[in-house]
Amino acid sequence: MVELPTAIATSVSPGVPLLVGVVGHRDLVPAEIPAIRVATERLLRSIRDAQPDVPIKLLSAQAEGADLLVAEVAHDLGIWIIALLPHGVAQCRADLTSDAAQTAFDRTMAGAEILELQPVTDAGVGESPRAEDARDRQFERAGT
């Protein structure tokens, strides 16, 4: 059983949602994924069980890797998902590199609350930001 900090276990008011954010790597080690999934499920269950009257919401950028793995576990546990997307839904889905990731994205996005970040237009005079840099900056903003 995962021990929760006393502040989490005792201070959340019923009815006020507890927002759990996830930020992680895209390149998970395949052999470690089952253990990460089990640990994530234990943590989310322990949070839920510590305050059964408090709704939990998961905030996720839905990127391939840790974000989608945690979103899948949350979805399976009936935890509401807020998809904080760095780009539009279609572009985020197209950014995924595997059929499994696209399937997980589709499943976890079904019924999710969607918040799309507006693109940053902070390039200096005469600068033309590379598309990859702009993409990375949007994911960084979502994680922050």
DSSP file (Angstrom, degrees, kcal/mol; ACC not computed):
  #  RESIDUE AA STRUCTURE BP1 BP2  ACC     N-H-->O    O-->H-N    N-H-->O    O-->H-N    TCO  KAPPA ALPHA  PHI   PSI    X-CA   Y-CA   Z-CA
    1    1 A M              0   0    0      0, 0.0     2,-0.4     0, 0.0    42,-0.1   0.000 360.0 360.0 360.0 138.1    0.0    0.0    0.0
    2    2 A V        -     0   0    0     40,-0.2     2,-0.5    37,-0.1    37,-0.0  -0.701 360.0-133.2 -84.5 129.4    1.3    3.5   -0.9
    3    3 A E        -     0   0    0     -2,-0.4     3,-0.0     1,-0.0    43,-0.0  -0.714  18.9-148.3 -83.4 128.6    1.5    5.9    2.1
    4    4 A L        -     0   0    0     -2,-0.5     2,-0.0    42,-0.1    39,-0.0  -0.722  26.0-100.2 -93.8 146.0    0.0    9.3    1.3
    5    5 A P    >>  -     0   0    0      0, 0.0     4,-2.3     0, 0.0     3,-0.9  -0.376  34.9-117.3 -58.3 143.4    1.3   12.4    2.9
    6    6 A T  H 3> S+     0   0    0      1,-0.3     4,-1.8     2,-0.2     5,-0.3   0.843 113.4  61.3 -53.3 -37.4   -0.9   13.4    5.8
    7    7 A A  H 3> S+     0   0    0      1,-0.2     4,-1.5     2,-0.2    -1,-0.3   0.884 110.0  40.3 -60.1 -39.3   -1.8   16.7    4.0
    8    8 A I  H <> S+     0   0    0     -3,-0.9     4,-0.5     1,-0.2    -2,-0.2   0.915 115.2  51.1 -74.6 -43.0   -3.3   14.7    1.1
    9    9 A A  H  < S+     0   0    0     -4,-2.3    -2,-0.2     1,-0.2    -1,-0.2   0.719 126.0  20.8 -69.4 -21.1   -5.0   12.1    3.3
   10   10 A T  H  < S+     0   0    0     -4,-1.8    -1,-0.2    -5,-0.2    -2,-0.2   0.575 111.9  60.5-125.6 -10.9   -6.7   14.6    5.6
   11   11 A S  H  <  +     0   0    0     -4,-1.5     2,-0.4    -5,-0.3    -3,-0.1   0.479  68.0 104.0-109.7   0.6   -7.1   18.0    4.1
   12   12 A V     <  -     0   0    0     -4,-0.5     6,-0.1    -5,-0.1     3,-0.1  -0.697  65.6-131.5 -87.1 130.1   -9.2   17.8    0.9
   13   13 A S    >   -     0   0    0     -2,-0.4     3,-1.6     1,-0.1    -2,-0.1  -0.573  28.4-103.2 -79.0 138.6  -12.8   19.0    1.2
   14   14 A P  T 3  S+     0   0    0      0, 0.0    40,-0.2     0, 0.0    -1,-0.1  -0.322 106.8  23.7 -57.8 141.5  -15.5   16.7   -0.1
   15   15 A G  T 3  S+     0   0    0     38,-1.0    39,-0.1     1,-0.2    -2,-0.0   0.061  95.9 104.8  89.9 -25.3  -16.9   17.9   -3.4
   16   16 A V  S <  S-     0   0    0     -3,-1.6    -1,-0.2     1,-0.0     2,-0.0  -0.802  76.5-122.9 -88.8 120.8  -13.8   19.8   -4.3
   17   17 A P        -     0   0    0      0, 0.0     2,-0.6     0, 0.0    39,-0.2  -0.299  11.1-134.2 -67.5 147.1  -11.9   17.8   -7.0
   18   18 A L  E     -a   56   0A   0     37,-2.8    39,-2.5    -6,-0.1     2,-0.6  -0.902  20.3-147.1 -97.9 118.8   -8.4   16.7   -6.4
   19   19 A L  E     -a   57   0A   0     -2,-0.6     2,-0.5    37,-0.2    39,-0.2  -0.787  12.9-169.2 -93.4 122.7   -6.3   17.5   -9.5
   20   20 A V  E     -a   58   0A   0     37,-3.1    39,-2.9    -2,-0.6     2,-0.3  -0.956   8.2-159.4-112.4 120.4   -3.5   15.0  -10.3
   21   21 A G  E     -a   59   0A   0     -2,-0.5     2,-0.4    37,-0.2    39,-0.2  -0.736   2.3-158.0-101.2 149.5   -1.1   16.0  -13.0
   22   22 A V        +     0   0    0     37,-2.0    39,-0.5    -2,-0.3     2,-0.3  -0.993  17.4 164.3-128.9 132.7    1.2   13.8  -15.0
   23   23 A V        +     0   0    0     -2,-0.4     2,-0.3    37,-0.1    -2,-0.0  -0.979  22.5 136.8-140.5 129.9    4.3   14.7  -16.8
   24   24 A G        -     0   0    0     -2,-0.3    43,-0.1     4,-0.0     2,-0.1  -0.914  48.8 -62.5-159.5-174.8    6.8   12.1  -18.0
   25   25 A H        -     0   0    0     -2,-0.3    41,-2.8     1,-0.1     3,-0.2  -0.415  24.4-147.4 -80.9 154.2    9.0   10.7  -20.6
   26   26 A R  S    S+     0   0    0     39,-0.2     2,-1.3     1,-0.2    -1,-0.1   0.786  89.6  66.3 -85.0 -32.3    7.9    9.4  -24.0
   27   27 A D        +     0   0    0     38,-0.1    -1,-0.2     2,-0.0     2,-0.1  -0.503  69.9 175.8 -97.4  67.2   10.6    6.8  -24.3
   28   28 A L        -     0   0    0     -2,-1.3     5,-0.1    -3,-0.2     3,-0.0  -0.394  40.1-107.8 -68.5 147.3    9.6    4.4  -21.5
   29   29 A V    >>  -     0   0    0      1,-0.2     3,-2.2    -2,-0.1     4,-0.9  -0.680  26.6-139.2 -76.4 118.0   11.7    1.2  -21.2
   30   30 A P  G >4 S+     0   0    0      0, 0.0     3,-0.8     0, 0.0    -1,-0.2   0.836 100.3  54.8 -50.7 -39.5    9.3   -1.5  -22.5
   31   31 A A  G 34 S+     0   0    0      1,-0.2     4,-0.3     2,-0.1    -2,-0.0   0.732 108.9  49.8 -67.5 -20.4   10.4   -4.0  -19.8
   32   32 A E  G <> S+     0   0    0     -3,-2.2     4,-2.2     1,-0.1    -1,-0.2   0.581  85.8  88.4 -93.4 -10.8    9.5   -1.5  -17.1
   33   33 A I  H <X S+     0   0    0     -4,-0.9     4,-2.8    -3,-0.8     5,-0.2   0.896  84.3  52.5 -59.1 -45.7    6.1   -0.6  -18.4
   34   34 A P  H  > S+     0   0    0      0, 0.0     4,-2.3     0, 0.0    -1,-0.2   0.916 112.2  46.1 -58.8 -40.9    4.2   -3.3  -16.4
   35   35 A A  H  > S+     0   0    0     -4,-0.3     4,-2.5     2,-0.2    -2,-0.2   0.883 112.6  50.4 -68.1 -37.6    5.8   -2.2  -13.1
   36   36 A I  H  X S+     0   0    0     -4,-2.2     4,-2.5     2,-0.2    -1,-0.2   0.916 110.6  50.4 -64.8 -42.5    5.1    1.4  -13.9
   37   37 A R  H  X S+     0   0    0     -4,-2.8     4,-2.4    -5,-0.2    -2,-0.2   0.923 111.9  46.8 -61.7 -45.5    1.4    0.6  -14.6
   38   38 A V  H  X S+     0   0    0     -4,-2.3     4,-2.5    -5,-0.2    -2,-0.2   0.924 113.4  48.2 -63.4 -45.2    1.1   -1.4  -11.4
   39   39 A A  H  X S+     0   0    0     -4,-2.5     4,-2.3     1,-0.2    -2,-0.2   0.891 112.0  50.2 -63.6 -39.3    2.7    1.4   -9.3
   40   40 A T  H  X S+     0   0    0     -4,-2.5     4,-2.8     2,-0.2     5,-0.3   0.919 110.6  49.1 -64.6 -44.2    0.5    4.0  -11.0
   41   41 A E  H  X S+     0   0    0     -4,-2.4     4,-2.6     1,-0.2     5,-0.2   0.918 111.4  49.8 -62.6 -43.0   -2.7    2.0  -10.3
   42   42 A R  H  X S+     0   0    0     -4,-2.5     4,-2.4     2,-0.2   -40,-0.2   0.924 112.7  47.2 -61.0 -44.2   -1.7    1.5   -6.6
   43   43 A L  H  X S+     0   0    0     -4,-2.3     4,-2.3     2,-0.2    -2,-0.2   0.948 114.1  45.3 -64.3 -49.0   -1.0    5.3   -6.2
   44   44 A L  H  X S+     0   0    0     -4,-2.8     4,-2.4     1,-0.2    -1,-0.2   0.896 114.2  49.7 -64.0 -39.4   -4.3    6.4   -7.9
   45   45 A R  H  X S+     0   0    0     -4,-2.6     4,-3.2    -5,-0.3    -1,-0.2   0.911 110.2  50.4 -63.5 -41.7   -6.3    3.8   -5.9
   46   46 A S  H  X S+     0   0    0     -4,-2.4     4,-1.8    -5,-0.2    -2,-0.2   0.885 111.2  48.4 -67.2 -36.7   -4.7    4.9   -2.6
   47   47 A I  H  X S+     0   0    0     -4,-2.3     4,-1.1     2,-0.2    -1,-0.2   0.945 115.3  45.2 -64.3 -47.3   -5.5    8.5   -3.4
   48   48 A R  H  < S+     0   0    0     -4,-2.4     3,-0.4     1,-0.2     6,-0.2   0.911 114.5  47.8 -62.6 -43.2   -9.1    7.6   -4.3
   49   49 A D  H  < S+     0   0    0     -4,-3.2    -1,-0.2     1,-0.2    -2,-0.2   0.798 104.7  59.9 -71.1 -28.2   -9.5    5.3   -1.2
   50   50 A A  H  < S+     0   0    0     -4,-1.8    -1,-0.2     1,-0.3    -2,-0.2   0.813 123.4  20.7 -68.8 -29.5   -8.0    7.9    1.2
   51   51 A Q  S >< S+     0   0    0     -4,-1.1     3,-2.0    -3,-0.4    -1,-0.3  -0.623  70.5 172.6-137.7  74.7  -10.8   10.4    0.2
   52   52 A P  T 3  S+     0   0    0      0, 0.0    -1,-0.1     0, 0.0    -3,-0.1   0.719  79.7  53.1 -63.1 -20.3  -13.7    8.4   -1.3
   53   53 A D  T 3  S+     0   0    0     -4,-0.1   -38,-1.0     2,-0.1    -4,-0.1   0.459  91.7  89.0 -91.7  -0.8  -16.0   11.4   -1.4
   54   54 A V  S <  S-     0   0    0     -3,-2.0     2,-0.2    -6,-0.2    -3,-0.1  -0.858  76.5-132.4-101.7 121.1  -13.5   13.6   -3.3
   55   55 A P        -     0   0    0      0, 0.0   -37,-2.8     0, 0.0     2,-0.4  -0.483  19.5-146.2 -70.2 140.6  -13.6   13.4   -7.1
   56   56 A I  E     -a   18   0A   0    -39,-0.2    24,-1.1    -2,-0.2     2,-0.4  -0.884  12.9-169.7-108.1 138.7  -10.3   12.9   -8.7
   57   57 A K  E     -ab  19  80A   0    -39,-2.5   -37,-3.1    -2,-0.4     2,-0.5  -0.996  12.5-144.5-127.6 134.7   -9.4   14.5  -12.1
   58   58 A L  E     -ab  20  81A   0     22,-3.0    24,-3.7    -2,-0.4     2,-0.6  -0.857   6.9-154.8 -99.4 128.1   -6.2   13.6  -14.1
   59   59 A L  E     +ab  21  82A   0    -39,-2.9   -37,-2.0    -2,-0.5     2,-0.3  -0.913  27.8 162.0-102.6 119.3   -4.6   16.4  -16.0
   60   60 A S  E     - b   0  83A   0     22,-2.4    24,-2.0    -2,-0.6   -37,-0.1  -0.999  46.1-146.5-143.9 139.9   -2.6   15.0  -19.0
   61   61 A A        -     0   0    0    -39,-0.5    22,-0.1    -2,-0.3    -1,-0.1   0.503  44.4-131.2 -80.1  -4.9   -1.1   16.2  -22.2
   62   62 A Q        +     0   0    0      1,-0.2     2,-0.1     5,-0.1     3,-0.1   0.729  49.3 158.4  63.8  25.2   -1.9   12.8  -23.7
   63   63 A A      > -     0   0    0      1,-0.1     5,-1.6    76,-0.1    -1,-0.2  -0.408  51.6 -87.9 -75.6 156.7    1.6   12.4  -25.2
   64   64 A E  T   5S+     0   0    0      3,-0.2     2,-0.5     4,-0.1     3,-0.3  -0.334  98.8  22.7 -61.4 144.2    2.9    9.0  -26.0
   65   65 A G  T  >5S+     0   0    0      1,-0.2     4,-2.3    -3,-0.1   -39,-0.2  -0.855 127.2   6.7 104.0-132.9    4.7    7.3  -23.1
   66   66 A A  H  >5S+     0   0    0    -41,-2.8     4,-2.6    -2,-0.5     5,-0.3   0.872 126.4  56.4 -59.2 -42.6    4.1    8.2  -19.4
   67   67 A D  H  >5S+     0   0    0     -3,-0.3     4,-2.1     1,-0.2    -1,-0.2   0.943 113.5  38.7 -57.4 -50.6    1.2   10.6  -20.1
   68   68 A L  H  ><S+     0   0    0     -5,-1.6     4,-2.6     2,-0.2    -1,-0.2   0.863 113.1  56.4 -70.9 -35.3   -0.9    8.0  -22.0
   69   69 A L  H  X S+     0   0    0     -4,-2.3     4,-2.0     2,-0.2    -2,-0.2   0.949 111.7  42.3 -60.7 -48.1    0.1    5.2  -19.6
   70   70 A V  H  X S+     0   0    0     -4,-2.6     4,-2.8     1,-0.2    -2,-0.2   0.891 113.1  53.8 -66.3 -39.0   -1.2    7.1  -16.6
   71   71 A A  H  X S+     0   0    0     -4,-2.1     4,-2.8    -5,-0.3    -1,-0.2   0.894 107.4  51.4 -62.5 -39.4   -4.3    8.3  -18.5
   72   72 A E  H  X S+     0   0    0     -4,-2.6     4,-2.5     2,-0.2    -2,-0.2   0.931 111.6  46.5 -62.3 -45.3   -5.1    4.6  -19.4
   73   73 A V  H  X S+     0   0    0     -4,-2.0     4,-1.5     2,-0.2    -2,-0.2   0.935 113.9  48.3 -62.8 -45.9   -4.8    3.6  -15.8
   74   74 A A  H  <>S+     0   0    0     -4,-2.8     5,-2.9     1,-0.2     4,-0.4   0.926 111.1  50.8 -59.9 -45.4   -7.0    6.5  -14.7
   75   75 A H  H ><5S+     0   0    0     -4,-2.8     3,-1.5     1,-0.2    -1,-0.2   0.921 108.6  51.6 -58.0 -45.6   -9.6    5.8  -17.3
   76   76 A D  H 3<5S+     0   0    0     -4,-2.5    -1,-0.2     1,-0.3    -2,-0.2   0.793 110.0  50.4 -62.8 -28.6   -9.7    2.1  -16.2
   77   77 A L  T 3<5S-     0   0    0     -4,-1.5    -1,-0.3    -3,-0.3    -2,-0.2   0.420 119.4-110.5 -89.1   0.5  -10.3    3.3  -12.6
   78   78 A G  T < 5 +     0   0    0     -3,-1.5     2,-0.4    -4,-0.4    -3,-0.2   0.730  64.3 154.3  78.2  22.0  -13.1    5.7  -13.7
   79   79 A I      < -     0   0    0     -5,-2.9    -1,-0.3    -6,-0.2   -22,-0.2  -0.715  48.6-113.2 -86.9 132.4  -11.1    8.8  -13.0
   80   80 A W  E     -b   57   0A   0    -24,-1.1   -22,-3.0    -2,-0.4     2,-0.5  -0.365  30.9-144.4 -63.7 138.6  -12.1   11.8  -15.0
   81   81 A I  E     -b   58   0A   0    -24,-0.2    32,-2.4    27,-0.1     2,-0.6  -0.920  12.6-163.9-112.8 130.9   -9.5   13.0  -17.5
   82   82 A I  E     -bc  59 113A   0    -24,-3.7   -22,-2.4    -2,-0.5     2,-0.9  -0.961  16.0-151.5-107.8 113.0   -8.7   16.6  -18.5
   83   83 A A  E     -bc  60 114A   0     30,-3.2    32,-3.1    -2,-0.6     2,-1.2  -0.766   8.4-167.6 -90.0 105.5   -6.7   16.5  -21.7
   84   84 A L  E     - c   0 115A   0    -24,-2.0    32,-0.2    -2,-0.9    30,-0.1  -0.775  19.0-164.2 -93.2  93.4   -4.5   19.6  -21.7
   85   85 A L  E     - c   0 116A   0     30,-2.7    32,-3.2    -2,-1.2   -23,-0.1  -0.642  26.2-154.6 -91.9 133.2   -3.4   19.4  -25.3
   86   86 A P  S    S+     0   0    0      0, 0.0     2,-0.3     0, 0.0    -1,-0.1   0.667  86.6  12.6 -74.0 -16.1   -0.4   21.4  -26.7
   87   87 A H  S    S-     0   0    0      1,-0.1    30,-0.2    32,-0.0    31,-0.0  -0.821 106.2 -59.3-144.0 179.4   -2.1   21.2  -30.2
   88   88 A G     >  -     0   0    0     -2,-0.3     4,-2.6     1,-0.1     5,-0.2  -0.204  54.7-105.0 -62.6 160.7   -5.4   20.3  -31.7
   89   89 A V  H  > S+     0   0    0      1,-0.2     4,-2.5     2,-0.2     5,-0.2   0.916 119.6  49.5 -55.0 -49.0   -6.8   16.8  -31.1
   90   90 A A  H  > S+     0   0    0      1,-0.2     4,-2.3     2,-0.2    -1,-0.2   0.897 112.6  47.1 -61.4 -41.4   -6.0   15.6  -34.7
   91   91 A Q  H  > S+     0   0    0      2,-0.2     4,-1.3     1,-0.2    -1,-0.2   0.898 111.9  50.3 -68.7 -39.6   -2.4   16.9  -34.6
   92   92 A C  H  < S+     0   0    0     -4,-2.6     4,-0.4     2,-0.2    -2,-0.2   0.912 112.8  47.1 -63.5 -41.3   -1.8   15.3  -31.1
   93   93 A R  H >< S+     0   0    0     -4,-2.5     3,-1.4    -5,-0.2    -2,-0.2   0.912 110.3  52.1 -66.4 -41.6   -3.1   12.0  -32.4
   94   94 A A  H 3< S+     0   0    0     -4,-2.3    -1,-0.2     1,-0.3    -2,-0.2   0.755 100.3  64.7 -65.7 -23.9   -1.1   12.2  -35.6
   95   95 A D  T 3< S+     0   0    0     -4,-1.3    -1,-0.3    -3,-0.2     2,-0.2   0.647  80.7 100.2 -73.2 -16.1    2.0   12.8  -33.4
   96   96 A L    <   -     0   0    0     -3,-1.4   -33,-0.0    -4,-0.4     6,-0.0  -0.507  62.7-153.9 -76.6 140.6    1.7    9.3  -31.9
   97   97 A T        +     0   0    0     -2,-0.2     2,-0.3     2,-0.0    -1,-0.1   0.545  66.3  50.0 -97.1  -7.6    4.1    6.8  -33.4
   98   98 A S  S  > S-     0   0    0      1,-0.1     4,-2.1     0, 0.0     5,-0.1  -0.925  72.9-125.9-132.9 156.9    2.3    3.5  -32.8
   99   99 A D  H  > S+     0   0    0     -2,-0.3     4,-2.5     1,-0.2     5,-0.2   0.875 113.4  56.4 -62.7 -37.5   -1.2    2.0  -33.3
  100  100 A A  H  > S+     0   0    0      1,-0.2     4,-2.4     2,-0.2    -1,-0.2   0.906 107.5  47.6 -62.9 -41.3   -1.2    1.1  -29.6
  101  101 A A  H  > S+     0   0    0      2,-0.2     4,-2.6     1,-0.2    -1,-0.2   0.900 111.8  50.0 -67.1 -40.2   -0.6    4.7  -28.6
  102  102 A Q  H  X S+     0   0    0     -4,-2.1     4,-2.6     2,-0.2    -2,-0.2   0.893 111.0  49.5 -64.8 -38.6   -3.3    5.9  -31.0
  103  103 A T  H  X S+     0   0    0     -4,-2.5     4,-2.4     2,-0.2    -2,-0.2   0.919 112.2  47.7 -65.0 -43.9   -5.8    3.4  -29.6
  104  104 A A  H  X S+     0   0    0     -4,-2.4     4,-2.7     2,-0.2     5,-0.2   0.905 111.7  51.3 -63.1 -41.2   -5.0    4.4  -26.1
  105  105 A F  H  X S+     0   0    0     -4,-2.6     4,-2.1     2,-0.2    -2,-0.2   0.944 111.1  47.1 -59.7 -49.9   -5.4    8.1  -27.1
  106  106 A D  H  X S+     0   0    0     -4,-2.6     4,-1.1     1,-0.2    -2,-0.2   0.906 114.5  47.3 -59.9 -42.9   -8.8    7.4  -28.6
  107  107 A R  H  < S+     0   0    0     -4,-2.4     3,-0.3     1,-0.2    -1,-0.2   0.918 115.9  42.4 -67.3 -44.6  -10.0    5.4  -25.6
  108  108 A T  H  < S+     0   0    0     -4,-2.7    -1,-0.2     1,-0.2    -2,-0.2   0.742 111.6  55.3 -77.8 -22.0   -8.8    8.0  -23.0
  109  109 A M  H >< S+     0   0    0     -4,-2.1     3,-2.0    -5,-0.2     2,-0.5   0.729  80.2 105.2 -80.3 -22.0  -10.0   11.0  -25.0
  110  110 A A  T 3< S-     0   0    0     -4,-1.1     3,-0.1     1,-0.3    -4,-0.0  -0.448 103.1  -3.1 -61.9 113.4  -13.6    9.5  -25.2
  111  111 A G  T 3  S+     0   0    0     -2,-0.5    -1,-0.3     1,-0.3   -30,-0.1   0.397 101.5 138.7  84.7  -3.4  -15.5   11.7  -22.7
  112  112 A A    <   -     0   0    0     -3,-2.0     2,-0.5   -32,-0.1    -1,-0.3  -0.385  60.6-113.9 -72.8 151.6  -12.4   13.6  -21.6
  113  113 A E  E     -c   82   0A   0    -32,-2.4   -30,-3.2    -3,-0.1     2,-0.5  -0.751  36.7-146.0 -80.0 130.7  -12.6   17.3  -21.0
  114  114 A I  E     +c   83   0A   0     -2,-0.5     2,-0.5   -32,-0.2   -30,-0.2  -0.892  22.7 176.5-111.1 126.0  -10.4   18.9  -23.7
  115  115 A L  E     -c   84   0A   0    -32,-3.1   -30,-2.7    -2,-0.5     2,-0.5  -0.990  13.8-159.5-122.9 120.0   -8.3   22.1  -23.2
  116  116 A E  E     -c   85   0A   0     -2,-0.5     2,-0.3   -32,-0.2   -28,-0.1  -0.869  13.9-132.9-103.2 129.6   -6.1   23.2  -26.1
  117  117 A L        -     0   0    0    -32,-3.2     3,-0.1    -2,-0.5    25,-0.0  -0.594  22.6-122.9 -75.0 136.1   -3.2   25.5  -25.5
  118  118 A Q        -     0   0    0     -2,-0.3    -1,-0.1     1,-0.1   -31,-0.0  -0.574  37.5 -99.2 -74.4 143.4   -3.0   28.4  -27.9
  119  119 A P        -     0   0    0      0, 0.0     2,-0.4     0, 0.0    -1,-0.1  -0.306  33.5-118.7 -65.3 147.3    0.4   28.5  -29.7
  120  120 A V        -     0   0    0     14,-0.2     2,-0.3     1,-0.1     3,-0.1  -0.701  20.7-167.3 -84.9 135.1    3.0   30.8  -28.5
  121  121 A T        +     0   0    0     -2,-0.4    -1,-0.1     1,-0.1     0, 0.0  -0.572  42.6 127.5-119.5  66.8    4.1   33.4  -31.0
  122  122 A D        +     0   0    0     -2,-0.3    -1,-0.1     2,-0.0     2,-0.1   0.130  23.8 137.4-112.1  20.3    7.2   34.7  -29.2
  123  123 A A        -     0   0    0     -3,-0.1     3,-0.1     1,-0.1    -2,-0.0  -0.431  54.7-117.4 -66.5 140.6    9.8   34.4  -32.0
  124  124 A G    >   -     0   0    0      1,-0.2     3,-2.2    -2,-0.1     2,-0.1  -0.173  46.3 -67.0 -71.5 169.9   12.1   37.4  -32.1
  125  125 A V  T 3  S+     0   0    0      1,-0.3    -1,-0.2     3,-0.0     3,-0.1  -0.374 124.5   9.2 -60.1 128.9   12.3   39.8  -35.1
  126  126 A G  T 3  S+     0   0    0      1,-0.3     2,-0.3    -3,-0.1    -1,-0.3   0.371 101.3 123.1  82.5  -5.9   13.8   38.0  -38.0
  127  127 A E    <   -     0   0    0     -3,-2.2    -1,-0.3     1,-0.0    -4,-0.1  -0.674  43.8-165.3 -89.9 143.8   13.6   34.6  -36.3
  128  128 A S        -     0   0    0     -2,-0.3    -3,-0.0    -3,-0.1    -1,-0.0  -0.885  21.0-140.3-125.0  98.3   11.8   31.7  -37.8
  129  129 A P        -     0   0    0      0, 0.0     2,-0.1     0, 0.0    -6,-0.0  -0.293  20.5-113.4 -63.2 139.5   11.3   29.1  -35.1
  130  130 A R     >  -     0   0    0      1,-0.1     4,-2.3     4,-0.0     5,-0.2  -0.426  21.3-122.2 -67.8 145.8   11.7   25.5  -36.3
  131  131 A A  H  > S+     0   0    0      1,-0.2     4,-2.4     2,-0.2     5,-0.2   0.879 113.3  53.4 -58.0 -39.2    8.5   23.5  -36.2
  132  132 A E  H  > S+     0   0    0      2,-0.2     4,-2.6     1,-0.2    -1,-0.2   0.895 108.3  49.5 -64.9 -39.9   10.1   20.9  -33.9
  133  133 A D  H  > S+     0   0    0      2,-0.2     4,-2.4     1,-0.2    -2,-0.2   0.912 111.5  48.8 -64.0 -42.6   11.1   23.7  -31.4
  134  134 A A  H  X S+     0   0    0     -4,-2.3     4,-1.9     2,-0.2    -2,-0.2   0.902 111.8  49.7 -64.1 -40.8    7.6   25.1  -31.4
  135  135 A R  H  X S+     0   0    0     -4,-2.4     4,-2.0     2,-0.2    -2,-0.2   0.936 112.1  47.2 -62.1 -48.1    6.2   21.6  -30.8
  136  136 A D  H  X S+     0   0    0     -4,-2.6     4,-2.3     1,-0.2    -2,-0.2   0.882 110.0  53.6 -62.4 -38.2    8.6   21.0  -27.9
  137  137 A R  H  X S+     0   0    0     -4,-2.4     4,-2.2     1,-0.2    -1,-0.2   0.876 107.4  51.4 -65.2 -37.4    7.8   24.4  -26.4
  138  138 A Q  H  X S+     0   0    0     -4,-1.9     4,-2.2     2,-0.2    -1,-0.2   0.906 110.6  47.6 -66.4 -41.4    4.0   23.6  -26.5
  139  139 A F  H  X S+     0   0    0     -4,-2.0     4,-2.3     2,-0.2    -2,-0.2   0.882 110.6  52.8 -66.6 -37.1    4.6   20.3  -24.7
  140  140 A E  H  X S+     0   0    0     -4,-2.3     4,-1.9     2,-0.2    -2,-0.2   0.918 109.1  49.5 -62.0 -43.3    6.8   22.1  -22.2
  141  141 A R  H  < S+     0   0    0     -4,-2.2    -2,-0.2     1,-0.2    -1,-0.2   0.904 109.8  51.1 -62.1 -41.7    4.0   24.6  -21.6
  142  142 A A  H  < S+     0   0    0     -4,-2.2    -1,-0.2     1,-0.2    -2,-0.2   0.903 110.9  48.9 -63.4 -40.6    1.4   21.8  -21.1
  143  143 A G  H  <        0   0    0     -4,-2.3    -1,-0.2     1,-0.3    -2,-0.2   0.835 360.0 360.0 -67.7 -32.8    3.7   20.1  -18.6
  144  144 A T     <        0   0    0     -4,-1.9    -1,-0.3    -5,-0.2    -2,-0.2   0.493 360.0 360.0 -73.7 360.0    4.2   23.4  -16.7
